[in-house]
Amino acid sequence: MKVHRSQAGKAVVVIVHGAFEHSGRYEWQVNRWTKAGYHVIIGDLPGQGEVEGKRGHIQSFNQYIRTVESWLEEAYQFNLPVFLLGHSMGGLIAIRTLQEIKHSVMGVILSSPGLGMRTGPPKAVHYISTVLDYIYPSLRVKTNINPTLATRNEDFHESDAADPYFLHQVSVRWFHEFNRAIDKAFDSIRYYPDLPILFLQAGDDHLVDQHAVRHFYDKLAVVDKQFVLWPNLYHEVFNEPEREDVFQEALNFTERLIKAE
């Protein structure tokens, strides 16, 4: 976990990265938040980035929840408003964290949250993996995720291909824990706290099912909620060529809530 401090220090943003990637890919966004006056807390999730242990593997999705909970505890030490921002799987983790723990969060930003996947293994392979989840859960398989599916920003295509921390394999257990977490997010939607939330959803998302995201949003019993669809953007909206506009939308959300406070 790293703490990036801003001179202004008006609030704290806790960023939760997505599957296969790591916190190092968020340098641009971290810089934009700190320049806007926000401290930023960000780290690598279990099994990813520089975290010790078997890469691409978790025993339980609760490992992610406990990790984000520790980041939030660090953010609360500033005694400032805290915002939780999750991208893709990080968005799912943010949802599950707030469904499970007591919080002191002012608002939540979800970037193409992983509430339904567009791709998955064939039925026969899925059945075999279900068996392996019990007898060989740490077995890793290729993700076959091409960086060109995540963003139109060509700067990331080459860097991701050469990135030693970018995951190309995940375990059978990871796959099933991800899917079980999606089911729990929907099943426990009534436990999601009534706090402001902003969805920033890619309209041309090749990785996440945007209809599942919209379905979750529609079911969410939250007074202050926004759903912004970016029609031509790929999955990683904060890395797209239009990312300045996306960031401004997120900043407007946090600034409005701080001003209202």
Secondary structure by P-SEA (a helix, b strand, c coil): cbbbbbccccbbbbbbbbcccccccaaaaaaaaaaabbbbbbbbccccccccccccccccaaaaaaaaaaaaaaaaccccbbbbbbccaaaaaaaaaaacccccccbbbbccccccccccccaaaaaaaaaaaccccccccccccccccccccaaaaaaaaacccccccccaaaaaaaaaaaaaaaaacccccccbbbbbcccccccccaaaaaaaaaaccccbbbbbbbcccccccccccaaaaaaaaaaaaaaaaaaac
